[in-house]
């Protein structure tokens, strides 16, 4: 029961502080902007009588680019909204009145986690769904495997959420945010090193990328998502700038799921043991 | 009327034994041993940094003790279900400031496992009790410190607790607010609840508590009953003329603690019962008695004696 009360509070707080509505507004603006770009492009392509295959590939690349931006926004959003909830409430003392109620600490932490997870799920679904709907409407193109792609992007966000929660049970809000973003930065850079290692056939560079994904598997999930969603031609020719040259394996996805659970377990354990 | 039958269980609401807490290299609480009986209003007195708030947080399970143990309402500290029977007003109370008072109480009541129907009944009465009914529609972010303290109090009483911890309950309150806190504490005591008050306002403690513990450097230095009646040790000031030395010396048959300053005698008596005999003796010996004033036990004086002049720094 305590879990759902706290999840509800987390949701209501976001709504009451206008965060939900602002996120909706900027998401709407994002989708409108993307739709306008596609509209003008598609009009000019028709006027020029462009080759349909090339036209389709360009549209696919535009869609992948938009999804890449959505992914980046989701990463930032995850860390921004969740870094303060645990450490901030401990620092301000808000947690004291809550934690003296007959609710176990793990329930409060998990409740908050579910609250944010719900919000992020809605956000990513809205953005991924919106971008794909607009692309389909304007160009007839949608992500190749939309549901697996969405689930992988969602999982990336949930991994980051759990890591941020775990960090926030040890550190202050800013430190937790900086660390979570820094870890994702490592994974991001590692991912690119892996890509270039694959192009230049440098096993050492590929290994650096894999190690960075072991340290933080968030970016690997995006690269798998991109592989699932972008055009088969781009995947086959390896011409996309969106990272599918070295595709993270299913084992990496399973590892990310394990990583997520461990991060969540660490945050529950630490929150249950620490002084408030 | 006591509404909490103990059912033959422990009569102690709080039973702390050798509690200690170390943060890094700082000893916050050294060795805290004390107990509070059910139905008692117990005061924690001590300078800033004496470890009073940390002690309360340990009893509530917010801070894990480095050593020692304690039982709250017969259960070990940290027991989640016991918290159903506990109310707590934190010292630095912060609540979700985007809620209205009724929403805040509903949230905390739900965390207590109370039904929405029960809360709909009890919340208006609680808001009325703490004088916040006219501010029911405001968000807590627009509340003054005193108003926040009042909603904090209401939150602490929401579940009709058997044991209530009030950490600096009068801070931020004006004289009317302080009186409200006193009245609430008395009402809770009359209801049979046990109250532990942590305050540095000696006057507040003096008028509300049955017993106090003086805490210094994380230890209970002294525990003292405040409502002991006529059997308690009493200090009396007597102003009289023609007090000859031998008359003063004769007072020693009742007490050895006699101080004289010109026409004033200050006696510390084991009990106020002997006072009429002393006055009769003085009159019989030819002294002209103008004034006999029993001095109340001064908590402030005792506080300063125990804590010392450097206390709180």
Interface residues (C-beta under 8 A of the other chain):
Chain A: X1 X2 X5 X9 X13 X16 X17 X92 X93 X94 X96 X97 X98 X99 X100 X101 X102 X103 X104 X273 X275 X276
Chain B: X23 X57 X60 X61 X62 X63 X64 X80 X81 X82 X83 X84 X86 X88 X90 X92 X93 X94 X95 X96 X98 X99 X107 X108 X110 X111 X112 X113 X152 X155
